[in-house]
Amino acid sequence: MDSFKVGDKIIYPNQGLGIIEDIQMESYFGEKSRVYHLRIFSNNTLVMVPFTNTEEIGIRKPISTRTVKKIFDFMRNGDIEVTMNWKGRYKEHLNLLRSGTMLDMALVLKSLFYLNLIKPLSFREKKMMEKVKELMVSEISEVSALSIPKIEQRVMETLSLCFKDIDSRLDS
């Protein structure tokens, strides 16, 4: 795992974009360890994370601009497998979101977008879809230097184009 330095922007799974504000040596139960002080932008929360836990939590650097293209290519591709059992699907989506990777978030968004086209989403799934869209859009906006509304519009247009022939798929 890469170590971070003060000023590095990071992605905290399920929380979004943040920045390393400070790194300190702190003592817990007689053990000294390096601790990152992270500021999460979405809610201005300060989170302290021991260096040894960053990989387990899934804290990572934001994606590259090359990865942005791959994410949009993935969302443009119409292939999707959706578990129709609500409980199993929800648990599967939660596990994907915990990983914190952009590809897993794109998979959850794409799956929920597709489901929303064929049937109404539950309240929890609607909230999950909004949250994952918000997390993806904020990260892509940060790395591509485009506004959040422009990225959100591009994400929704890409998904809409991906599933534009949804009726013909359901009839077959």
Summary of the structure (lengths in Angstrom):
residues: 172
radius of gyration: 18.0
end to end distance: 46.5
largest distance: 64.8
contacts: 479
relative contact order: 0.13
helix: 54%
strand: 20%
